[in-house]
Amino acid sequence: MNRTVKIYISILVLVLIVIFAIDYDKPKPIDWRPSYSIMDKIPLGLYVFNEEMDALLKNQKIHKLNVTPYEYFSPLYDYDTLVNDYKTKGAFLNISEFSEVDDQSIKEICYFVSHGNNAFLSAKIFPSELLDSLKIKMDSEYKMSDSIFNWTANSHLGSQKYKMTEGAGNNYFSKIDTLNTTVLGFQNGDSTRVNFIKVNFNNGAFYLHTQPAAFTNFHLLKSNHHQYAEKVLSYIPKGDVYWYSKSETISQSPMRYVLSQPALKWAWYTFLGGMLIFMVFNAKRKQRIVPVNTPLSNTTVDFTKTIGNLYYQEGDHDNIIDKKIIYFLEKIRNEYLMDTNRLDNDFVKKLHQKSGKDLLDIQKAVALINAYRKSRHGSLEEDLIQINNAIEKIIN
């Protein structure tokens, strides 16, 4: 391990130590997400509601739906012409920030209610399809104060107003069908701000409540707020209750605990970032500088020129002519596979046919070579030039 790597690792370890030191005594921040999950113990979860269901809904059997309302209720409908009714009776229950019931399930719930059953929905906003079916409109108001007071309309349940701040909403029912609707509760100290109603729907009824925060962990454990939740839930008719809640599934990732703890999560992200930086800066392979070796130059041409100049300066024209003829005949043997022992007319015709060179040029070159071989006297420079030019015409 070289010195640079050790420095990077030391810096990374130091950063992790600093993060742990900063977060060691730091209180864990409160998670105010409105999850409305029975698995969550955060302020706006439904863990306490789930644990206290038997106390809040006394003498009522609770059925927890693990599928959508449509998937649950649809198979329970008896299509026999003599029956045409559901095989079960009771009340549907759902509590969420914004109604999490899908459109197909809303239709099924309406059908379920119309056959003499009930549905209790608590949410800040309801599906438009449901509101249209019940001839209801919703609105919201802006208040300078974050506090919202809630109370029930039935004087027999008491006139206590419950002040809610955390997770509370300002939505209310601005228009209702007075012939089929009964007002059950109000908010914000004004009897015109209706937040809880009962709407008759064929043979059954819908109970719509716009303050779902009343059933969360925070308010069920705060002061006397649980009394308000009990009063609201007391309107649900006695019988079986079918509770639908989209509970969050627990992550099966091996990193779920690390990512759930802020200190460990940021330490993990810092580690990944440090490793990424380390890889980027060390992506280039490190090695010693490779020296530049100048390749050996091809000295064959220079050597040939030197030897040629030597023969030329010595005036040994015969030697140069002999070597030129040897080179010429060797090239013919290699390229055209011809016998060069006899340079006669047959040789000239074959070389002309195989090479495609001009017949007169071949005849001239062969004649000069034969004449040189017969004379064998001291050749002049003009003879060398003449034979060289004749041979070069054929070779090139």
Residue pairs with C-beta under 8 A, 6 or more apart in sequence:
4 282
5 278
5 282
8 274
8 278
11 274
12 270
12 271
12 274
15 270
15 274
16 267
16 270
16 271
19 263
19 266
19 267
19 270
20 263
20 267
23 262
23 263
23 266
24 263
28 262
29 262
30 42
30 43
31 42
31 43
32 42
32 43
32 44
32 166
32 167
33 42
33 44
34 44
34 97
34 167
34 213
34 216
35 42
35 44
35 45
35 248
36 44
36 45
36 46
36 95
36 96
36 97
36 212
36 216
36 245
37 45
37 46
37 47
37 245
37 246
37 247
37 248
38 45
38 46
38 47
38 49
38 50
38 245
38 247
39 45
39 47
39 247
39 248
39 250
40 46
40 47
40 217
40 248
41 47
41 217
42 217
43 166
43 167
43 216
43 217
43 218
44 97
44 166
44 167
44 213
44 216
44 217
44 218
45 216
45 217
46 95
46 215
46 216
46 217
46 245
47 217
48 216
48 217
48 220
48 221
49 56
49 95
49 215
49 216
49 217
49 220
49 229
52 220
53 62
53 243
54 62
56 229
56 230
56 233
57 233
57 236
57 241
59 238
60 236
60 238
60 239
60 240
60 241
61 239
61 240
61 241
62 240
62 241
62 243
63 90
63 240
63 241
63 242
63 243
64 243
64 245
65 72
65 242
65 243
65 244
65 245
68 101
68 102
68 104
68 105
68 244
69 92
69 101
69 105
69 108
69 109
69 112
69 242
69 244
70 102
70 104
70 105
70 107
70 108
72 242
72 244
73 86
73 108
73 109
73 111
73 112
73 242
74 108
76 86
76 87
76 88
77 85
77 86
77 87
77 111
78 84
78 85
78 86
78 87
85 115
85 116
86 112
86 115
86 117
88 240
89 116
89 117
89 239
89 240
90 117
90 118
90 239
90 240
90 241
90 242
91 117
91 118
91 119
91 120
91 236
91 237
91 239
91 240
91 241
91 242
92 109
92 112
92 113
92 117
92 118
92 119
92 120
92 241
92 242
92 244
93 119
93 120
93 236
93 241
93 242
93 243
93 244
94 100
94 101
94 119
94 120
94 121
94 122
94 123
94 243
94 244
94 245
95 122
95 123
95 212
95 215
95 245
96 122
96 123
96 212
96 245
96 246
97 123
97 124
97 212
98 123
98 124
98 125
99 121
99 123
99 125
99 126
99 127
99 130
100 246
101 109
101 121
101 127
101 244
103 127
103 129
106 127
106 129
106 130
107 129
109 119
110 130
110 133
110 201
112 119
112 204
113 119
113 201
113 202
113 204
113 205
113 206
114 201
114 202
114 203
114 204
115 202
115 203
115 204
116 203
116 204
117 204
118 204
118 205
118 206
118 207
118 236
118 237
119 204
119 205
119 206
119 207
120 207
120 209
120 233
120 235
120 236
121 130
121 206
121 207
121 208
121 209
122 208
122 209
122 210
122 211
122 212
122 214
122 215
122 232
123 209
123 210
123 212
124 169
124 171
124 210
124 211
124 212
125 138
125 171
126 138
126 208
130 206
131 137
131 138
133 201
134 177
134 180
134 181
134 199
134 201
134 206
134 208
135 175
135 176
135 177
135 180
136 173
136 175
136 176
136 177
136 181
136 197
136 199
136 208
137 173
137 174
137 175
138 171
138 172
138 173
138 174
138 210
139 171
139 172
139 173
139 174
140 169
140 170
140 171
140 172
141 170
141 172
141 188
141 193
142 170
143 170
143 188
146 165
146 168
147 163
147 164
147 165
147 168
148 163
148 164
148 165
148 168
148 169
148 170
148 187
148 188
148 211
149 161
149 162
149 163
149 164
149 187
149 188
149 189
150 161
150 162
150 164
150 168
150 185
150 186
150 187
150 195
150 211
150 214
150 228
151 159
151 160
151 161
151 162
151 185
151 186
151 187
151 228
152 158
152 184
152 185
152 196
152 228
152 231
152 232
153 183
153 184
153 185
153 186
153 196
154 184
154 231
157 231
157 234
158 227
158 231
160 224
160 227
160 228
161 189
162 214
162 224
162 225
162 227
162 228
164 211
164 213
164 214
164 219
164 225
166 213
166 218
166 219
167 213
167 216
167 218
167 219
168 211
168 213
169 210
169 211
169 213
170 188
171 195
171 210
172 187
172 188
172 193
172 194
172 195
172 210
173 194
173 195
173 197
173 208
173 210
176 183
176 194
176 197
176 199
177 199
180 199
180 200
180 201
181 197
181 198
181 199
181 200
182 197
182 198
182 199
183 194
183 196
183 197
184 196
184 197
184 198
184 207
184 232
184 235
185 194
185 195
185 196
185 197
185 209
185 232
186 193
186 194
186 195
186 196
187 193
187 195
187 210
187 211
195 209
195 210
195 211
196 207
196 208
196 209
196 210
196 211
196 232
197 207
197 208
198 205
198 206
198 207
198 235
199 205
199 206
199 208
207 235
207 236
209 232
213 219
214 225
214 228
214 229
214 232
215 229
219 225
219 226
219 228
219 229
220 226
220 229
250 256
253 259
255 268
257 264
258 264
258 265
258 268
259 265
259 268
308 320
311 317
311 319
311 320
312 320
317 378
317 379
317 380
317 381
317 383
317 384
318 378
318 379
320 384
321 372
321 379
321 383
321 384
321 387
324 387
324 388
324 391
325 369
325 372
325 387
325 391
328 365
328 369
328 391
328 394
328 395
329 340
331 395
332 338
332 340
332 351
333 339
333 340
335 355
336 350
336 351
336 354
336 355
338 347
338 350
338 351
338 354
339 347
340 347
343 366
343 369
343 370
347 366
348 359
348 362
348 363
348 366
351 357
351 362
351 394
352 359
352 362
355 362
355 394
357 393
357 394
358 393
361 390
361 393
361 394
362 394
364 390
365 387
365 390
365 391
365 393
365 394
368 386
368 387
368 390
369 387
372 379
372 383
372 387
